Amino acid sequence: MNSKSLSKIFLFFILLLGFFNVGVNMGVSYDFINFDDFLEQYTAALEEDKPEIINDYLEWQENNGGFPAIQNNTDIVFIYYSVHYLSTLGVVGDFNSWSSLISMVKLESDVSFFYKKMSFEPSARLDYKFVKDGSDWIIDPRNPNTVTGGFGPNSELSMPEFIQPTEIIPRDNISHGEIITLSDPWISPKVQVYLPPNYSSNKTYSTFYTSDGSEYISLASATVILDNLIADKRIDPVIGVFIDPLGDRIEWYRCNPDYLTYLDGLVEFIDNTYSTNNSAYTRLHLGDSMGGIVSAYVGLERNETFKLIGSHSGAFWTGDDYGILPKYHDASPSIDLKMWFSAGTY
């Protein structure tokens, strides 16, 4: 048999295979309007059709917005499905302070399809996880959008009107600052210094200091934001000083005078090592949560060094023993601070 004959026979069988495939794929393909439509079709279906309805819906949802299923500007549905039996499933996240487990509805007792309808603000952005059988915390396997938190990756839900900040996106077409880890023996905890692009000892720079320094770099994209803002001339070039916690983080930041002592030495070192503007009006201290309260503490106790204070969701409930809020209430206007506070809904 020659090659041409063999080719014709091969082509014949390929066409024949295609013909028979058409013949065997004659089952009903289900289409949907939304999740509620899926529930109605599933409830009304014959038992033997229900697995196909689930698979068709999951494929439809994947191609029509993905997971979680966003119904409109405010309503969403968390969805989980597995061919392996699962007794219970819950969801936890920013919307309940990661504290109490919210049980999800099981479609049928012998089917591991779970869902939970919830409503959020149109511009909300939230982290969440599923919890299998009360203890196994997992990200949503059908949601490719994840964000790294303090305890690892979480699944991310962005509502329709949420605007992703472009400042956190790394750009290759701009100049980038340099990160230096300080190695002097006395420097403990770890401190990293950001020097802006084209840093020059012939210029002077404003400085900012952060608590939880490594997390500001890794989780808050601080150096990426700085590179982008400087490149776009939205801020002047600055020097950043990122301070890690020492030992027990809560005790280290909880209005602790030892932190102030360490900060005093670090400020002196930075001013002696780099070309800084050493005016208190060009020096900022900021932090989040416990770091947010220590920033406010620095503002009270070191206002001759820091006139600029930033607090991201400051944990002021931890400062009662120091009396930080009453002390601010009674503070003299002469402390002359410029303060910025941020707190989200959740």
N, C-alpha and C positions, 0 to 999 in steps of 0.2 A: 504494500500500500504506500502510495507516495504522499508527500507532505500536503499537497493540495487536497487530496481525498480525506486525509486525517483532519485537516482544518475544517472541511465541510461537515464531517461527522461531529466534531467538537462544537461547531456553531449550532448544529441541529439540536444537540443535547442541551446546550445553554438556553436556546429558545424554548425547548420543551420544558425545561426546568422552570423557566419564567412563566410559561403557560400554566403549569400545575400550581405554581405559587399563587397565581391569581385565583385559581380554583379553590385553594384551601383557606384563603384569607377572606372568607365571606361572612364572618361574624359581625355583629353590630358594634359600631364604634360610637361611644357616648360623647356628647358635647355638653358644655355647661355655661351658665351665665355667671355664676359666682359660687361661693361655698354653700350657701343655703339651697341653691338649686341642686347641688350635689347631694345634700342631705335628703332632699325630697325624692330624688331619683333612687337613691340607695334604699330608702325606707319602703318605697313602692315596688322594688325589684324582686324577682324570684331569687331564692337562695343561691342557685347555681350561677346567677349573673353578677352577684355582689362583688366577688373578687375582681372581675373585669371592670366594674364601675369604679372601684377604688383605684386600680392601676391607670385607667383612663383619666380620672380626675387628677391624680398626682402629675401625670404627664401634661395635662391641660394647664394646671396651675403653674408648673415649671415654666411653661411658655407664655404665661399671662400674668407676669408680675413676680413670680417666684414665692419664696417663703420667708417669713410668715405671709399669709394671704391678706393683702391690704384691700379692704372692701370699698373704702371711701376715704375722705380726708381724716376721719377720726376713728374708724372701726377696723380692727384687724382680727385675724384668727391664727393662733399658734397651732401648728399641726405636726404630729409625729406618727409615723407608721413603720412597723417592722413585721416581717414574716415570722419572726420568733416571738413566742408568747411572752407577754409582759403584763404583770398584775396591775401595777399602778404607775402613773406618771404625773409629775408636777412641774410647774414652771416658777422660777424665781428670778429676780432682777432688780434693776434700779427702781422699778415702780412699787416695790414693797420693801425697800431698804435691805434686800438680800436676807430677810429674816424669816418670815413665815412662808411655808410652801403653799402655793396655790394649786389645788388639785385640778387636773384636766379631765374632761369628759371622755369616757370610753365609748366608742361607737356601739360595740356589742361585747358581751362578756368574753367571748372566745376569739375576738378579733383585736389585735394590738394596734388599733387606730385610735389616737387620742386627739382632742382638740379643745381649745379654750378661746372664747371670744372676749376681747377686751377693747377698751376705748382709751385713746390718748389724744393730747393736743396735736393739731396738724403739723406743728413745727418741732415736735419732740424727737429726740434721739436717745435710745436706751440700750443698755447691755442686758442680756438675759442668758439663762441656761435652763436645760431640762434636768430633772432629777428622777432617775429610774428607781422604782421600788424603794423610795425614801432615802437612798444614800449614795447612789451613783450619779455624780454630777457630770453632765456632758454638754458639749455645744450642740446646737441644732444641726443634725447631719445634712439637712436639705438647704441650709442657708450658707452660702459661701462667704458672706460678709462677717468678718470677725474683727475684734479689737482687743489689744492686749491690755489687761488690767493688772492690778497689784498682785492678783492671785492666778495669773495665767490668762489664756485667751478666753474671751466671751463672745457669744453671738451678738450681732448688732442689728437693731431695728431702727431704721430711719423712716419717719413718717413723711408723707408726700411733700410737705412744705419746708422740711428741714433743708438748710443750705450747707453743704459740706464746705468747711473753710479751706480756701486754696492756699493759705499760708503754711499749712502743714505738709504740703506736697513737695518733696525734694525736686530740685531743678538742676539739670546738668549744665545749663547755659549761663550760669552766674558764678561769681567768685564765692568761695567757701572759707569760713573761718577755721581756725585751728584749735583743737582741744588738747590741753596739756594736763597731765595728772601730776600734781605736786608730789615731790618725793622727799622733801626735807624730813628728818627723823621725828620732829616734834608734831608733824601734821597727822593727827589722828582724831577724828575720822577722816576718811578719804575726801579729798578736795580736787575738783577739776576746774580748770580755767579756760574760758572761751576767749580767744583773741580774734577780733574781727578781721575780715579780708584786708590785706595791705596795711596791717598794723605797723605803726611807726613810732619810735621813741621820740620823734620830733613833734608829735601831737599829744594832746591830753584827752582822756576818755572818761565819760561817765561810767559808773560801775553798778552792777546789781548783784545781790547775793541771794541764793535760794536755799532753803532747807530741802531735804530729800533730793539732793542734787542729781544722783544717777537716774532717779525716776523722772525728774523733769526732762532729762535728756532722752531717755528711752521711751517713756510713756507719753509725755507732753510734747515731744518733738521740738524741744526748746531751741536747739541749735539750728534746726531746719527753719524754724520761724524767724530766728535772728538773721540768718543768711538772706531769706526772702525779703524781710522788711528793710534791711540795709540796702539790698540790691535795688529795691523799688523806691529808695530814698524816703521811705515813710518814717524812719528813725535815723538819727545819726549813729555812726559806728560806736559800739559800746563794748566793755569788757564784762564778761559774765563769770561769776564765782559760784560753783555748784558744790554744796556741802552735804555730805552724807550724814545720816544719824549715827550716833555712838551708843552701842549697847542697847538698852531698852529704849526704843524710839519714843514711846509715850512719855517716859520720865525725862528723856533728853530735851524734849520740846515743851514740856508742861511748865512754862514760866520758870525755867531752871536757871539760876544764876551761873552755874557752870557753863552753860551755853554762852552766856554773855562774856564770860572770861575768855573762852576759846575764840569767840567772834572778835573780841578786842585785839588779840594777838594776830588773828588772820587778816584783819583790816590793815593793821600796821605793816604786815609782811607784804600784802598786795600793793599797797601804796609805795613801799620801798623797792619793789621788784619791777613793777610795770608803770607805764606812763599814765597815771590816773589824775583826774581832777579831784583833789581831796576835799572838796567842799561837801558838807553834809547835804546840801541841796541838789547834788548830782549823784547821790548814793542811795540806792533802793534796796530794801529787804523784802522778799516775798516768800510765801509758802502756801501749802494746801493742807486742809484739815488740821492736824496737830501743828504742822508747820505754819498754818495760817494764824493760829493763836500765838505762836512764838514770834511771828512777825509783829503782831500788835504789842506784844511784850517788849520787843526791841524798841518799838516806837516810844513807849513810856520811859524805858530805862536807859536808852542810848540815843535820845533825840538830838544830842549834840553831835552824833556821828551819822545818823540816818534821819533825814527829813522826809523821805519817801517810803511809804509802807504799802504793801499789797497783800491781800488775804483772799485765797481761793477757798470758799466754803470753810472758813475757820471754825474749829471745834471749840467754840466759846463756852460750851457747857462744861468743859474740863478745867476752866480757870477760876472756878468759884473760890477755891481755897486761897488763891492769890488776890481775888477780888478785882479782876481786870476790868470788868465793865463799870463797877462803881468808881474805880480809880480814873477811868477815862471821863466819867461823868463829872468828877470833881477836879479834873486836870486844869492847870492854868493855860490860858491861850498862848502863853509864851513858849510852849513846846513847839508850836508852829509846824505841825505835820501836814503833809499832803497824803491822803490815804485813799486807797481804791479797794472796794470789796466786791466779790462776786459770789453768788449762790444760785444754784439751779433749783428747779421745781422739786426734783426728786432727791 
